[in-house]
């Protein structure tokens, strides 16, 4: 093997073929710990940001709801601000959609907001039904 710095010249060699070897010296450690530093403030900020993001994502998951209800929530959340109030989907902080999450279960809000939520629910239910029918 040549020591010209090229890894292409390295080849595997069976240990049983080696009769002796000589240690030429120690290589310098590529990681000098005295030159390494950790920015604790930056790490803490990243951790806090990750925790906040995880909490936001956890709030988007309904507790005790069907997968269909979660799918409807996810679909509504793509175009409207939504959150869970136990098992009720709250849209735009005023319109409430209760189980079984049909257009006739939409309550509250202005008439325009109420109609918009009903329309989105109808469309998403149709998409879910067509998706389930094709599977």
PLY file of the C-alpha trace (Angstrom):
ply
format ascii 1.0
element vertex 135
property float x
property float y
property float z
element edge 134
property int vertex1
property int vertex2
end_header
0.00 0.00 0.00
1.28 3.44 -0.81
1.01 6.38 1.55
0.31 9.10 -1.00
-2.93 10.18 0.71
-5.13 8.53 -1.90
-7.77 6.21 -0.52
-8.10 4.59 -3.94
-4.83 2.74 -3.35
-6.09 1.06 -0.18
-7.01 -2.59 -0.46
-8.28 -5.19 1.99
-5.69 -7.57 3.30
-6.35 -10.76 5.23
-4.86 -10.62 8.71
-3.37 -14.12 8.26
-1.06 -12.73 5.52
0.58 -10.22 7.91
3.84 -11.45 9.48
4.82 -8.25 11.26
4.13 -4.54 11.34
5.85 -1.43 12.61
4.14 1.54 14.21
5.44 4.66 12.49
3.79 7.16 14.83
0.51 8.54 16.10
-1.76 10.64 13.94
-3.04 13.94 15.24
-6.58 13.76 16.60
-8.84 15.42 14.01
-11.16 16.69 16.76
-9.39 19.08 19.08
-11.65 19.28 22.11
-9.91 22.43 23.34
-11.17 24.21 20.20
-14.75 22.88 20.45
-17.45 24.95 22.06
-21.15 24.49 22.64
-23.53 27.42 22.50
-25.92 26.50 25.31
-28.24 29.46 24.63
-28.67 28.35 21.03
-29.32 24.75 22.10
-31.90 25.85 24.68
-33.66 28.04 22.11
-33.81 25.11 19.65
-35.15 22.84 22.39
-37.86 25.35 23.40
-38.84 25.81 19.76
-39.09 22.04 19.25
-41.22 21.69 22.40
-43.58 24.49 21.28
-43.91 22.86 17.84
-44.65 19.46 19.41
-47.31 21.02 21.65
-48.93 22.73 18.65
-48.97 19.44 16.74
-50.36 17.56 19.76
-53.26 20.02 20.01
-54.24 19.10 16.46
-54.88 15.48 17.44
-58.39 14.76 18.69
-58.71 12.64 21.82
-61.46 10.02 21.71
-62.49 10.78 18.12
-62.74 8.50 15.10
-60.17 8.49 12.31
-62.87 9.97 10.08
-63.32 12.89 12.51
-59.56 13.45 12.54
-59.49 13.36 8.74
-62.26 15.96 8.60
-60.41 18.13 11.12
-57.20 17.86 9.08
-59.06 18.78 5.89
-60.74 21.79 7.52
-57.40 22.91 8.95
-55.93 23.26 5.47
-58.12 26.27 4.71
-59.61 27.40 8.03
-58.33 27.95 11.59
-59.54 25.02 13.68
-59.04 23.51 17.12
-60.55 20.75 19.24
-62.87 21.35 22.22
-62.89 17.80 23.54
-64.61 15.98 20.63
-66.08 19.10 18.99
-64.29 20.75 16.07
-64.23 24.52 16.56
-63.76 26.46 13.32
-62.82 30.17 13.23
-63.37 30.30 17.03
-67.14 30.43 16.50
-68.50 27.56 14.42
-68.81 24.21 16.22
-69.07 20.82 14.53
-70.15 17.93 16.75
-70.25 14.21 16.18
-71.04 12.65 13.71
-69.53 15.68 11.94
-72.23 16.07 9.31
-73.34 19.43 7.84
-76.48 19.29 10.01
-74.21 19.14 13.10
-72.72 22.58 12.35
-73.72 25.18 14.97
-72.91 28.82 15.72
-71.05 31.54 13.93
-72.29 33.94 11.31
-74.55 32.52 8.61
-71.75 32.92 6.04
-69.19 31.14 8.24
-71.69 28.42 9.07
-72.44 27.81 5.38
-68.76 27.76 4.46
-68.02 25.11 7.10
-71.00 23.03 5.92
-69.78 23.21 2.31
-66.22 22.20 3.22
-67.56 19.32 5.34
-69.74 18.07 2.46
-66.83 18.19 0.01
-64.44 16.46 2.40
-66.96 13.75 3.26
-67.38 13.07 -0.48
-63.59 12.86 -0.90
-63.31 10.47 2.03
-66.11 8.28 0.69
-64.61 8.15 -2.80
-61.18 7.35 -1.32
-62.65 4.55 0.81
-64.61 3.19 -2.14
-61.49 2.97 -4.30
-59.55 1.04 -1.64
0 1
1 2
2 3
3 4
4 5
5 6
6 7
7 8
8 9
9 10
10 11
11 12
12 13
13 14
14 15
15 16
16 17
17 18
18 19
19 20
20 21
21 22
22 23
23 24
24 25
25 26
26 27
27 28
28 29
29 30
30 31
31 32
32 33
33 34
34 35
35 36
36 37
37 38
38 39
39 40
40 41
41 42
42 43
43 44
44 45
45 46
46 47
47 48
48 49
49 50
50 51
51 52
52 53
53 54
54 55
55 56
56 57
57 58
58 59
59 60
60 61
61 62
62 63
63 64
64 65
65 66
66 67
67 68
68 69
69 70
70 71
71 72
72 73
73 74
74 75
75 76
76 77
77 78
78 79
79 80
80 81
81 82
82 83
83 84
84 85
85 86
86 87
87 88
88 89
89 90
90 91
91 92
92 93
93 94
94 95
95 96
96 97
97 98
98 99
99 100
100 101
101 102
102 103
103 104
104 105
105 106
106 107
107 108
108 109
109 110
110 111
111 112
112 113
113 114
114 115
115 116
116 117
117 118
118 119
119 120
120 121
121 122
122 123
123 124
124 125
125 126
126 127
127 128
128 129
129 130
130 131
131 132
132 133
133 134
